[in-house]
Amino acid sequence: MKKDTIRKIIGGILLVSLIVIGFSKPFQEYINIPQHMTVFEGQEHEFAKAEPVVATLSSNGAELAIKQDKNTISLLAKENGNSEMFLELAGFPIKKVDVNVIKDFKVIPGGQSIGVKLNTVGVLVVGHHQINTVDGKASPGDIAGIKVGDIITEINGTKIEKMADVAPFVQEAGDNGKPLKISLTREDGKFETELMPLKDKGESTYKLGLYIRDSAAGIGTMTFYHPPTKKYGALGHVISDMDTKRPIVVDDGQILRSTVTSIEKGSNGNPGEKLARFSNDKEIIGNIVRNSPFGIFGELNKSIKNGLYDKPMPIALSHQVKEGPAQILTVVEDDEVQLFDIEIVSTIPQKFPATKGMVIKVVDSKLLEKTGGIVQGMSGSPIIQDGKVIGAVTHVFVNDPTSGYGVHIEWMLNEAGIDIYESEEKAS
């Protein structure tokens, strides 16, 4: 009996000890040091450590230098390549960290207000409508099984690129009494159907019973420009059709300069909005080749300036972003890019692309007075921290317009087709 009691007491003490150790500061600092780390050449990375822990480098660690005191380790990346860092306690290794040093990478931050024009692949079905025929009301598109969100890519074997391509086929089929052979793209694949156009009684033109669209337009904010490749990224989120709420499949598109004319201030439950127009010259400054969850991407045909940061600036990887002060570049009046203070409330070091990597909060009194916080049209505004581009504004919290999400810059660069890890792969 006594042995069982003693055993339970010892077990309880061990359990409590493990829990206490798990929540202790030294253990948490140990856990927070990653097993794999990527840093840029010439940059310094600092992280906390427990006092008795000592960091050493492998014998081939010529790419790194270490400075350490009782509470921190500073890792200086001197040249690109691979190395190893060991954490030791009382002379015994307790953790190995693989360190990849990649070449310094820079982009020019944006902040400019841009106009966006997207042309869809084929024509997008955005709704059905009933035709009042002599036999009653009917929608040929609905009868043919065509759904909202479908994309019409071919009619009778001919490629469809815009709405004007559709009408001649419809009228000819109606006059000849022969159904159209329609090729469609849907989320779950491609399929074909037949559709017999109908006409309203009292009218001579035949109709599909569908509402269709071949383009979309809006405004957003430029995030970055990479001069060596001429590639850019903007918006930080996908553009969806206003009716179907589904991402637009892009055939091509253009970006133009735009001017902010006014601001609809945001409030709790009512996100605000930038109201803008395309610049008078309607000058096309770049194309759009990709519309993804991370934004729109393409190439600029000319460089653009924001008047504040017009020279390339280093970027920060997701694990280098820290909670605390930061700034955003955005336009709230005309075409002037301004710098505003925000706070990084939380940030998640990510190994794989994700659209929501940071929670941010606007703390700048001027921006709060002007916009109420984050508003529609501000998406894509670059986030700057410690002289580095770390990401972009993406979403606003509906119930708190002062706060929202941000995406890490490395995922936008990846979507743009820019390989910042190229030197790492060569070294490997």
N, C-alpha and C positions, 0 to 999 in steps of 0.2 A: 504493500500500500504506500509505504514511504517512498519506495523507489519510483512508483508511478507519479507521485506528487512532485518529487524532485525532477523527474523527466519532463513533466509538464511545465514546471517553473523555468527550467533551462531552455525548453523549446520556446516559451513565451519571451524570455530574454533575448534569444537569438532572433526571433521574428521582429521584435521591437527594434533591435539593433540594425537589422537589415533595412527596415523602413526608415529609420533615422539616417542611416548612411545614404540611402537612396535620395533623400531630400536634402542632404548636406551640400553646402556650396562647393567643396572640392570635387565631390562625385559628379555634380551637375556640370561643372566646368570640364571635367574629363569626358563626359558623355557628349558635350557640345563641340568638342574638337573632332572634326570629321576624319574619316579614314582615307578619303581622297580629296584633294584640293587642287583647283586650277587657279593660277594667278597670272597676271600680266607682267611681262618683262619691265623692270624698272620701278614697279610698284611695291609698296610695303603693306603687309597684311598683319594685323595685330589681333590676338585673342587671349583670353584670360586663362590662367593656370593656377593650380594650388602651389603653395610656397615650396614644399619639398620636391616638386617635380622639376626635372632638368631636361631640356631639349638638346639633342645632338643630331648631327647630319651624318649620312652614310659617307664612306670614303670617296665615292665618286660624286659627291654633292657640290660640284664646282659652280652650279647654277644658282645656289642659294647662300645667303648669309643670315646669321641669327643674332639678334640682340635680346637679352632677357633679364628681367629683374625678379623680385619675389612673386609678383602677381601677374605678369604678362610676358608673352613671347611675341617678338616682332620678327616677321619673316620677310627678308628683302630678296626679291627675285632679280638676279643680276643678268642672266641671259637665258634664252629659251632652251628647253630640254626637260628631261625627267630626273627626279631625285627622290630621296627618302629622308624623312625626319623621324627620329625616335624619341619617345618620351620615356624617361627613366625615373625610377623611384628607388633610392638607396642603392643605385648602381645596377638595378635590374630593369630591363626594358618592359614597359607595360602597354605600350601602344606604338604602332607604326603608321605613319601618315605618308601616303604616296602623293608627291607634289609634281604637278605638271606646269611648267612655265611656258606660256605662249607669247608670241610677239605682241608688242603693244598695239592696240587697235583704237582708232579714233573715228568719230563721225562729227558732222556739223549739226548741232541741234536746230530744230525748226521753231515752231511756235506761230508760224504764219497761218492766217485763215485762208483756206482753199475751197474752191468750188469743185464739185465732183460730178462727172457725167459718166454713167455706166450704160453700156449696150449689152443686152443679154444674148446668150447663145440661143438662136431661134426666137420665138415669141412666147411670152409667159402668159398662161391662162390665169386670170385674176378673179373670174366670176362667171356665172351663167345668167342668161336672161331669156324670158319667155317671148316667143314670136306668136302674134295673134293671127293664126292662119284661118282659112275658110273652114277647117275641120276642128278648130279650137286652139288653145294655147299649148305650145310645146317648145322645148329647147333641144335642137339637134345635137348639140355638144353633150348635153346630159344623157340623151338617149344612147349616144355612142360610147358612153362610159368615161368621158374625159373629165378629169377632176381639177379643182382649183389647185394651182401649184405645178401642174404639168407644163412641160415645155414642148411646143410644136417645133420639130426640127426639119421635117420634110412633108411635102404634099405631092402625091402622085410621083414620088421618086425625085422630086426637085428640092434642093436645099432652100430652106426658109431662113432669111436673115433679119427681116424687118416686117412690120405690119403691112406695108404697101405691097409686099410680095404675095399676100394672102388673097386679096380681093379678086384678082383675075381668075384664079382657080375656082373660087366660090361661085361666081357668076356663070362660068362655063359649065360647071357640074350641074347647076340648077337648070340651065337652058337645055342641056342634053339629057337630064334625068338620070345621070350616073353619079353614084356616091364617090366622095373623095377618099383616097387611101392616105391616111394620116399616120406619120411616125412620131412617137412621143417619147420623151424622157421623163421618168418619174423617180422618186427617191430610191425605189427598190429595183430600178433597171429600166430597160427600154421595151416598148411594145408598139403594136400597130392596131389600128381600128379603122372602121369605115364610117363616114358621116355623110348623110344626105341633107344638103342645105334646104331651107324652107324660106318662104317669103311672106311678109305681112300682107293680109288682104288689102287690096287697093294700092299696093306698091309693086314696082317692077324688079327691084333688086333682091337677090337672095342673101340669106344670113346664116351664120354658124350657130347663133344662140350662145355665143361666148363673148366675154370681155377679155381683150388681150392687150399686152403691153410689151414694148421692145426696148425700153430704156428707163432710167431713173436718174434723178439729180438731187443734190443736197450740198451741205457744207460740212466741213470738219477742220481739223488742225494738223499741220505737218509735224511729224515727230523727228525725223532725222534725214540727212542726205549724206551719202558716201561718195565723195568726189572721184576716187579712182575707178569706181564701177558705174558711176552716175545713178546708182540705185537709191531709192527712197522708201520710207515707210510712213504711213499716216493713219489716223483714226484710232488704232489700237483695238478695234472690234469689227465684226463683220457687218456689211450693209445688207439689210433684209428688205424685201418688198413690203411696202406699206400696207397692202391688202392681205397678202398671203402670210406675212410674218416669217417667210422662209428666206434663207440666204439667196442672194441673186447669183446665178451662174454667169460669170462674165465672159463675153466674147472679146470685147475690148472696151476702152474707156479713156477719158481724158481728165486731167486736173487743170484748173484755171486759178488765177488769182481772184480773191474775193475781198469784199469790204464789209465790215460789221456796221450795220445801220442803227441797231438798237438792241437792248437787252430786256427780255422778259424775266424779271427777278424770280428766283425760286423760293419756295416756302415748304413747310412740312406737308407732305402728301401731294405736292404740286411742283415737279421739277421745272426749272426755268429753261430758257432757250436763247441762244444767240440768233438774232435775225440779221441776215446778210444777203448781199446780192453779188453776182459776178461782176468783176471790174469792167469798166466801160469798154476797154479795148478787147475784152473776151479773149485774151491771149492764152493759148494752150501752152503750158509749161512742162507737161509730162504726160505719159500714158499710164494706163492701168492694165496690168496683166494678171493680177491675182486679187481676189476678194476672199479673205479667210477669217477665222475667228480672232486673228491677231491684228487685223486691219487690212488696208489696201496697199498694194505694192506695185512698183513699176520702175521706169527710168525717167529722169528729168532731161529735157532737151536744153536746159540752161540752168545755171546756178542761181540760187535765191538767197537773199540775205535777210536777217532779222534785226540787224543794227546793234545787237548786244553781244552775241557770240557768233562771229562770222568765220572763226578759224576752227579747225578740227579739235575736238575735245575727247579725252579718254572716256571709255565706258566702264561700268562696274557690272560684274557678274552677280547673280542672285544672292550668293553667299556673302558678297561684299557689301550689300546694302544693309544699313542699320537703322534702327528706330531713332527718331529724333528729327531735327530741323532739315528742311529741304526747300526747293523752290520749283515753281513751274513757269514755263514761258507760254504766253497765250495772248490773244487779241480780244479786247473788250470794247474798242472804239476805233472806227475807220480801219486802217491797216497797220497800226502801230503795235509791235510786239512788246509786251511788258513782262517784268519779272515779279512774281508774287510769292509770298511765304506760305508754306504748308508744313504739316507735320506728318512724318511716317509713323503711323500708330502701331502697325505691325508689319512684318515682312517674313516671307517663307522662303528659305533656301530651297531651290527646286532642281532636281536632277533631270526632270523631263518637262517639256513645254506645257504651260498652263496659263490661262488667261487672267486669273486672279491671284497675283503674287504679293500684292501689297494692299493694305488699308491705309488711306490717306485722309487728312483733315485740313481744310483751309483755315488758316489762322490770320491771314492778312486782312487788316481792317478795311483797306481800300477795296479789295476784291469782294469782301463780304457786303460792303455797302452797295457796290455796283451790281453784283449778280446774286447775292445770297449764298454763294458757295460755288458748287460745280453745276454747270448748266449744259444742256444739249448743245452740241457744236464745239464744246471744249474737249471732246474726246480726241486723243492724240497729242495733247499738250505735253511736251517733254518734261520729265522730272529731273532736276539737277540736284546732286548732293556731293559736297566736298570737291567741287570742280569736275565732276564726272556725270555723264548721262546715265541714269539708272533705269529709266522706264518711261511710261506714258500713262496719262489719265485715261480710264476706259469707261467707267460707269459711276453714276451717282446713286446714293441711297435715297429712295423715294421719301422715306420718313425723316431723313436728316440730310438736306441738300448741302450741308457743310462738309459731308464726308462721302467717300466713295472708294472704288477700287482702282488699282493701277496694275499694269503688266510690266514684267521685267524686260529690259531692252534686248537681252540676248535672244529671246524668243522671237521678237519682231525682226531682228537681223537674220535669224534662221529662216523665217518665212520669206524674207526678201531675197533669199538665195545667196547670202553673204556668209562665207565660212570663216568664222573667227578662230576656229580650232585647227586650221590648216597646218600650222607649224607643229601643233601637238601630234597630229596624225603622222607627219613626216618623221618626227623624232621617234615615234613608236615603231 
